[in-house]
């Protein structure tokens, strides 16, 4: 995921702001980490550069 996406991403549940936590980053992208919504207390994982913004009950 590119850091620039933080300017346009919002929580899919409540449309609140997301906070980024980076575990691993290469030169251009965030490889692993998470996005956290303080408003609804939901965490969305970032895996292999892809943010998973599905609700928890729909994630594999």
Jmol script that loads the backbone (N, CA, C; Angstrom):
load data "model"
ATOM      1  N   UNK A   1       0.845  -1.166   0.000  1.00  0.00           N
ATOM      2  CA  UNK A   1       0.000   0.000   0.000  1.00  0.00           C
ATOM      3  C   UNK A   1       0.894   1.234   0.000  1.00  0.00           C
ATOM      4  N   UNK A   2       0.580   2.176  -0.796  1.00  0.00           N
ATOM      5  CA  UNK A   2       1.335   3.418  -0.834  1.00  0.00           C
ATOM      6  C   UNK A   2       0.840   4.366   0.258  1.00  0.00           C
ATOM      7  N   UNK A   3       1.754   5.066   0.890  1.00  0.00           N
ATOM      8  CA  UNK A   3       1.393   6.006   1.962  1.00  0.00           C
ATOM      9  C   UNK A   3       0.404   7.071   1.504  1.00  0.00           C
ATOM     10  N   UNK A   4       0.474   7.431   0.226  1.00  0.00           N
ATOM     11  CA  UNK A   4      -0.419   8.466  -0.297  1.00  0.00           C
ATOM     12  C   UNK A   4      -1.897   8.076  -0.184  1.00  0.00           C
ATOM     13  N   UNK A   5      -2.180   6.785  -0.100  1.00  0.00           N
ATOM     14  CA  UNK A   5      -3.571   6.333   0.042  1.00  0.00           C
ATOM     15  C   UNK A   5      -4.198   6.802   1.348  1.00  0.00           C
ATOM     16  N   UNK A   6      -3.378   7.103   2.339  1.00  0.00           N
ATOM     17  CA  UNK A   6      -3.914   7.558   3.626  1.00  0.00           C
ATOM     18  C   UNK A   6      -4.709   8.849   3.476  1.00  0.00           C
ATOM     19  N   UNK A   7      -4.427   9.621   2.431  1.00  0.00           N
ATOM     20  CA  UNK A   7      -5.162  10.868   2.193  1.00  0.00           C
ATOM     21  C   UNK A   7      -6.605  10.625   1.778  1.00  0.00           C
ATOM     22  N   UNK A   8      -6.885   9.449   1.210  1.00  0.00           N
ATOM     23  CA  UNK A   8      -8.233   9.190   0.702  1.00  0.00           C
ATOM     24  C   UNK A   8      -8.958   8.044   1.403  1.00  0.00           C
ATOM     25  N   UNK A   9      -8.231   7.203   2.154  1.00  0.00           N
ATOM     26  CA  UNK A   9      -8.869   6.071   2.827  1.00  0.00           C
ATOM     27  C   UNK A   9      -9.647   6.531   4.061  1.00  0.00           C
ATOM     28  N   UNK A  10     -10.781   5.878   4.277  1.00  0.00           N
ATOM     29  CA  UNK A  10     -11.594   6.101   5.477  1.00  0.00           C
ATOM     30  C   UNK A  10     -12.116   4.746   5.931  1.00  0.00           C
ATOM     31  N   UNK A  11     -12.517   4.666   7.172  1.00  0.00           N
ATOM     32  CA  UNK A  11     -13.081   3.429   7.705  1.00  0.00           C
ATOM     33  C   UNK A  11     -14.343   3.079   6.906  1.00  0.00           C
ATOM     34  N   UNK A  12     -14.424   1.858   6.388  1.00  0.00           N
ATOM     35  CA  UNK A  12     -15.614   1.485   5.620  1.00  0.00           C
ATOM     36  C   UNK A  12     -16.868   1.347   6.487  1.00  0.00           C
ATOM     37  N   UNK A  13     -16.679   1.165   7.786  1.00  0.00           N
ATOM     38  CA  UNK A  13     -17.824   1.004   8.679  1.00  0.00           C
ATOM     39  C   UNK A  13     -18.461   2.316   9.094  1.00  0.00           C
ATOM     40  N   UNK A  14     -17.628   3.268   9.540  1.00  0.00           N
ATOM     41  CA  UNK A  14     -18.175   4.514  10.087  1.00  0.00           C
ATOM     42  C   UNK A  14     -17.691   5.759   9.352  1.00  0.00           C
ATOM     43  N   UNK A  15     -16.808   5.584   8.372  1.00  0.00           N
ATOM     44  CA  UNK A  15     -16.220   6.675   7.579  1.00  0.00           C
ATOM     45  C   UNK A  15     -15.265   7.545   8.393  1.00  0.00           C
ATOM     46  N   UNK A  16     -14.820   7.034   9.547  1.00  0.00           N
ATOM     47  CA  UNK A  16     -13.866   7.758  10.378  1.00  0.00           C
ATOM     48  C   UNK A  16     -12.456   7.701   9.814  1.00  0.00           C
ATOM     49  N   UNK A  17     -11.586   8.504  10.386  1.00  0.00           N
ATOM     50  CA  UNK A  17     -10.179   8.546   9.973  1.00  0.00           C
ATOM     51  C   UNK A  17      -9.471   7.269  10.415  1.00  0.00           C
ATOM     52  N   UNK A  18      -8.511   6.828   9.604  1.00  0.00           N
ATOM     53  CA  UNK A  18      -7.736   5.632   9.914  1.00  0.00           C
ATOM     54  C   UNK A  18      -6.323   6.015  10.324  1.00  0.00           C
ATOM     55  N   UNK A  19      -5.785   5.280  11.301  1.00  0.00           N
ATOM     56  CA  UNK A  19      -4.411   5.474  11.752  1.00  0.00           C
ATOM     57  C   UNK A  19      -3.581   4.317  11.221  1.00  0.00           C
ATOM     58  N   UNK A  20      -2.405   4.638  10.711  1.00  0.00           N
ATOM     59  CA  UNK A  20      -1.528   3.655  10.093  1.00  0.00           C
ATOM     60  C   UNK A  20      -0.482   3.158  11.078  1.00  0.00           C
ATOM     61  N   UNK A  21      -0.321   1.834  11.149  1.00  0.00           N
ATOM     62  CA  UNK A  21       0.762   1.201  11.905  1.00  0.00           C
ATOM     63  C   UNK A  21       1.534   0.326  10.927  1.00  0.00           C
ATOM     64  N   UNK A  22       2.834   0.611  10.770  1.00  0.00           N
ATOM     65  CA  UNK A  22       3.653  -0.096   9.785  1.00  0.00           C
ATOM     66  C   UNK A  22       4.512  -1.140  10.480  1.00  0.00           C
ATOM     67  N   UNK A  23       4.442  -2.381   9.999  1.00  0.00           N
ATOM     68  CA  UNK A  23       5.315  -3.448  10.480  1.00  0.00           C
ATOM     69  C   UNK A  23       6.525  -3.604   9.570  1.00  0.00           C
ATOM     70  N   UNK A  24       6.270  -3.583   8.248  1.00  0.00           N
ATOM     71  CA  UNK A  24       7.353  -3.756   7.272  1.00  0.00           C
ATOM     72  C   UNK A  24       7.078  -2.842   6.085  1.00  0.00           C
ATOM     73  N   UNK A  25       8.137  -2.168   5.627  1.00  0.00           N
ATOM     74  CA  UNK A  25       8.006  -1.239   4.513  1.00  0.00           C
ATOM     75  C   UNK A  25       9.222  -1.373   3.611  1.00  0.00           C
ATOM     76  N   UNK A  26       8.983  -1.340   2.282  1.00  0.00           N
ATOM     77  CA  UNK A  26      10.114  -1.298   1.365  1.00  0.00           C
ATOM     78  C   UNK A  26      10.245   0.147   0.873  1.00  0.00           C
ATOM     79  N   UNK A  27      10.989   0.375  -0.190  1.00  0.00           N
ATOM     80  CA  UNK A  27      11.231   1.749  -0.633  1.00  0.00           C
ATOM     81  C   UNK A  27       9.957   2.472  -1.064  1.00  0.00           C
ATOM     82  N   UNK A  28       9.018   1.759  -1.644  1.00  0.00           N
ATOM     83  CA  UNK A  28       7.851   2.409  -2.232  1.00  0.00           C
ATOM     84  C   UNK A  28       6.527   2.134  -1.534  1.00  0.00           C
ATOM     85  N   UNK A  29       6.439   1.020  -0.811  1.00  0.00           N
ATOM     86  CA  UNK A  29       5.146   0.613  -0.279  1.00  0.00           C
ATOM     87  C   UNK A  29       5.230   0.033   1.125  1.00  0.00           C
ATOM     88  N   UNK A  30       4.096   0.091   1.806  1.00  0.00           N
ATOM     89  CA  UNK A  30       3.945  -0.581   3.089  1.00  0.00           C
ATOM     90  C   UNK A  30       3.596  -2.029   2.768  1.00  0.00           C
ATOM     91  N   UNK A  31       4.413  -2.953   3.231  1.00  0.00           N
ATOM     92  CA  UNK A  31       4.232  -4.373   2.917  1.00  0.00           C
ATOM     93  C   UNK A  31       3.274  -5.013   3.910  1.00  0.00           C
ATOM     94  N   UNK A  32       3.497  -4.798   5.193  1.00  0.00           N
ATOM     95  CA  UNK A  32       2.600  -5.323   6.232  1.00  0.00           C
ATOM     96  C   UNK A  32       2.384  -4.263   7.300  1.00  0.00           C
ATOM     97  N   UNK A  33       1.235  -4.349   7.938  1.00  0.00           N
ATOM     98  CA  UNK A  33       0.888  -3.403   8.997  1.00  0.00           C
ATOM     99  C   UNK A  33      -0.600  -3.467   9.229  1.00  0.00           C
ATOM    100  N   UNK A  34      -1.156  -2.343   9.689  1.00  0.00           N
ATOM    101  CA  UNK A  34      -2.595  -2.305   9.934  1.00  0.00           C
ATOM    102  C   UNK A  34      -3.101  -0.871   9.890  1.00  0.00           C
ATOM    103  N   UNK A  35      -4.404  -0.783   9.693  1.00  0.00           N
ATOM    104  CA  UNK A  35      -5.119   0.488   9.736  1.00  0.00           C
ATOM    105  C   UNK A  35      -6.116   0.385  10.883  1.00  0.00           C
ATOM    106  N   UNK A  36      -6.145   1.397  11.759  1.00  0.00           N
ATOM    107  CA  UNK A  36      -7.004   1.351  12.941  1.00  0.00           C
ATOM    108  C   UNK A  36      -7.950   2.545  12.930  1.00  0.00           C
ATOM    109  N   UNK A  37      -9.222   2.285  13.200  1.00  0.00           N
ATOM    110  CA  UNK A  37     -10.216   3.335  13.338  1.00  0.00           C
ATOM    111  C   UNK A  37     -10.491   3.552  14.825  1.00  0.00           C
ATOM    112  N   UNK A  38     -10.115   4.711  15.330  1.00  0.00           N
ATOM    113  CA  UNK A  38     -10.331   5.018  16.746  1.00  0.00           C
ATOM    114  C   UNK A  38     -11.809   5.238  17.053  1.00  0.00           C
ATOM    115  N   UNK A  39     -12.580   5.605  16.054  1.00  0.00           N
ATOM    116  CA  UNK A  39     -13.996   5.886  16.256  1.00  0.00           C
ATOM    117  C   UNK A  39     -14.799   4.615  16.535  1.00  0.00           C
ATOM    118  N   UNK A  40     -14.604   3.571  15.722  1.00  0.00           N
ATOM    119  CA  UNK A  40     -15.373   2.334  15.927  1.00  0.00           C
ATOM    120  C   UNK A  40     -14.507   1.192  16.461  1.00  0.00           C
ATOM    121  N   UNK A  41     -13.225   1.464  16.720  1.00  0.00           N
ATOM    122  CA  UNK A  41     -12.293   0.504  17.343  1.00  0.00           C
ATOM    123  C   UNK A  41     -12.034  -0.729  16.482  1.00  0.00           C
ATOM    124  N   UNK A  42     -12.091  -0.576  15.171  1.00  0.00           N
ATOM    125  CA  UNK A  42     -11.846  -1.696  14.262  1.00  0.00           C
ATOM    126  C   UNK A  42     -10.436  -1.595  13.681  1.00  0.00           C
ATOM    127  N   UNK A  43      -9.794  -2.748  13.490  1.00  0.00           N
ATOM    128  CA  UNK A  43      -8.468  -2.810  12.886  1.00  0.00           C
ATOM    129  C   UNK A  43      -8.556  -3.577  11.574  1.00  0.00           C
ATOM    130  N   UNK A  44      -7.921  -3.018  10.554  1.00  0.00           N
ATOM    131  CA  UNK A  44      -7.900  -3.613   9.222  1.00  0.00           C
ATOM    132  C   UNK A  44      -6.455  -3.955   8.873  1.00  0.00           C
ATOM    133  N   UNK A  45      -6.170  -5.212   8.528  1.00  0.00           N
ATOM    134  CA  UNK A  45      -4.788  -5.613   8.255  1.00  0.00           C
ATOM    135  C   UNK A  45      -4.303  -5.172   6.876  1.00  0.00           C
ATOM    136  N   UNK A  46      -2.996  -4.973   6.773  1.00  0.00           N
ATOM    137  CA  UNK A  46      -2.323  -4.766   5.491  1.00  0.00           C
ATOM    138  C   UNK A  46      -1.401  -5.964   5.324  1.00  0.00           C
ATOM    139  N   UNK A  47      -1.602  -6.728   4.257  1.00  0.00           N
ATOM    140  CA  UNK A  47      -0.821  -7.930   4.012  1.00  0.00           C
ATOM    141  C   UNK A  47      -0.373  -7.958   2.564  1.00  0.00           C
ATOM    142  N   UNK A  48       0.915  -8.174   2.350  1.00  0.00           N
ATOM    143  CA  UNK A  48       1.464  -8.205   0.982  1.00  0.00           C
ATOM    144  C   UNK A  48       1.087  -6.955   0.194  1.00  0.00           C
ATOM    145  N   UNK A  49       1.184  -5.805   0.823  1.00  0.00           N
ATOM    146  CA  UNK A  49       0.916  -4.458   0.280  1.00  0.00           C
ATOM    147  C   UNK A  49      -0.561  -4.155   0.040  1.00  0.00           C
ATOM    148  N   UNK A  50      -1.474  -5.044   0.443  1.00  0.00           N
ATOM    149  CA  UNK A  50      -2.899  -4.848   0.167  1.00  0.00           C
ATOM    150  C   UNK A  50      -3.673  -4.637   1.475  1.00  0.00           C
ATOM    151  N   UNK A  51      -4.332  -3.474   1.626  1.00  0.00           N
ATOM    152  CA  UNK A  51      -5.175  -3.273   2.812  1.00  0.00           C
ATOM    153  C   UNK A  51      -6.483  -4.046   2.658  1.00  0.00           C
ATOM    154  N   UNK A  52      -6.849  -4.795   3.688  1.00  0.00           N
ATOM    155  CA  UNK A  52      -8.097  -5.558   3.674  1.00  0.00           C
ATOM    156  C   UNK A  52      -9.135  -4.753   4.449  1.00  0.00           C
ATOM    157  N   UNK A  53     -10.003  -4.059   3.723  1.00  0.00           N
ATOM    158  CA  UNK A  53     -10.999  -3.194   4.350  1.00  0.00           C
ATOM    159  C   UNK A  53     -12.362  -3.851   4.456  1.00  0.00           C
ATOM    160  N   UNK A  54     -12.382  -5.173   4.373  1.00  0.00           N
ATOM    161  CA  UNK A  54     -13.630  -5.899   4.584  1.00  0.00           C
ATOM    162  C   UNK A  54     -13.961  -5.940   6.075  1.00  0.00           C
ATOM    163  N   UNK A  55     -15.253  -5.954   6.423  1.00  0.00           N
ATOM    164  CA  UNK A  55     -15.623  -6.138   7.823  1.00  0.00           C
ATOM    165  C   UNK A  55     -15.083  -7.473   8.335  1.00  0.00           C
ATOM    166  N   UNK A  56     -14.778  -7.590   9.619  1.00  0.00           N
ATOM    167  CA  UNK A  56     -14.197  -8.822  10.170  1.00  0.00           C
ATOM    168  C   UNK A  56     -14.977 -10.084   9.840  1.00  0.00           C
ATOM    169  N   UNK A  57     -16.294  -9.989   9.819  1.00  0.00           N
ATOM    170  CA  UNK A  57     -17.107 -11.188   9.569  1.00  0.00           C
ATOM    171  C   UNK A  57     -17.023 -11.658   8.119  1.00  0.00           C
ATOM    172  N   UNK A  58     -16.499 -10.839   7.207  1.00  0.00           N
ATOM    173  CA  UNK A  58     -16.375 -11.211   5.803  1.00  0.00           C
ATOM    174  C   UNK A  58     -14.948 -11.557   5.392  1.00  0.00           C
ATOM    175  N   UNK A  59     -13.997 -11.430   6.311  1.00  0.00           N
ATOM    176  CA  UNK A  59     -12.604 -11.763   5.995  1.00  0.00           C
ATOM    177  C   UNK A  59     -12.391 -13.268   6.039  1.00  0.00           C
ATOM    178  N   UNK A  60     -11.524 -13.767   5.152  1.00  0.00           N
ATOM    179  CA  UNK A  60     -11.241 -15.214   5.168  1.00  0.00           C
ATOM    180  C   UNK A  60     -10.417 -15.625   6.369  1.00  0.00           C
TER     181      UNK A  60
END
end "model"
wireframe off; spacefill off
backbone 0.3
color backbone group
